[in-house]
């Protein structure tokens, strides 16, 4: 008679969960589930209230889904990852569990934790089974002809498509059938509610937890907005994106389920047919690429630049400017609107993530790590690979980075992607009295602020001069 332990981490779902399916298939007597609450580790990883709330609420919904399958969830509180191995060994001894089943995670600390858990269990004579889950293709499946990791997205994407067209698209797997009666009762589930942080009501409203919500969002997006995704995805004033990122980051939704739905809507093809669907699939590949980078270049998990030479950039030190950026008081409405959206909802439109990040690193010439950490502490969809990859792209320190001399003009970005000023007026209400057509024009805006006596600051950086300063800072390290 065999008993399995399924360890849930960033895969909080029963649908298309390889480790859960493996645990159920291997057990003829029953399965026990485990989830760790690790507050100090979450703090060390800059998890803010929005992220913690979403994960804890998702884990609570998971407990109900597992109950329907006859699987009890054990929730254990440990301060850090270092304490997990002892708890797993003790639980497996206590419940006479034969094997541990879990989906792999790729960050440096998580990999170190898993290596220690495996070592301890092997010594104790227990089986350990790891499964691939977070990406469509395992990170090491895609290599250059020289056997290296890709550092540029376009050839990575081409190879990704080639492999799937050759081998077929992996199918999503439905949740396993009920595994019989639970071996034990749920325990510690109350911790999921006791540890819930207070968050803005808008975060709870924007991001309901659970698989049912995730699948519903996916279906609505694929049946509607995905067709216009290529045209509208850069418009934060429109409801044009999937809003699935928190569900993917916490593993409430499977990446294979997303790809399967998109390909089906695209008449069975990865490319061609619908430009909107093709573009959204490309966004899924970006997610794969940044995980690929995380595995191939672990220094990016350690607060280091992918391009080591860029660590010599002489970033400015200005607490005043950084705080103005954090608070959405830079005097650049498009930037400030994005920062305020983040603070209120735990999420920011991707176009704004690029614009605000480049404003911090290029217009203000402040260290990208400050911004990466601020985003991490506020994002409900915090994902180290994506957050780090995006910041290093904007700062010109990462893989496939924007050239240091190609710097977004935040005013031009506003005119192009918020043409009716609807997004800015929604998130920066003190500009309500500003004359129409002025919010993306610094000279006209300054005049309107003066004439209407509006409580809004003048820009803390003049873009043309700031661009010259940023280019000179990067050229200085090239000369060295």
Secondary structure, 3 states (H helix, E strand, C coil): CCEEEEEECCCCCCCCCHHHHHHHHHCCCEEEEEEEECHHHHHHCCCCHHHHHHHHHHHHHHHHHHHHCCCEEEEEECCCHHHHHHHHHHHHHHCCCCEEEEECCCCHHHHHHHHHHHHHHHHCCCEEEEECCCCCCCHHHCCCCCCCCCCCHHHHHHHHHHHHHHHCCCCCCCCCCCCCCCCCCCECCCHHHHCCCCCCHHHHHHCCCCHHHHHHHHHHHHHCHHHHHHHHCCCCCCCCCCCCHHHHHCCCCCHHHHHHHHHHHCCCCCCCCCHHHHHHHHHHHHHHHHHHHHHHCHHHHHCCCCCHHHHHCCCECCHHHHHHHHHCCCCCHHHHHHHHHHHHHCCCCHHHHHHHHHHHHHHCCECHHHHHHHHHHHCCCCCHHHHHHHHHHHHCCCCCCCCCCCCCCHHHHHHHHCCCCHHHHHHCHHHCCCCCCCCCCHHHHHHHHHHHCCCCCCCCCCHHHHHHHHHHHHHHHHHC
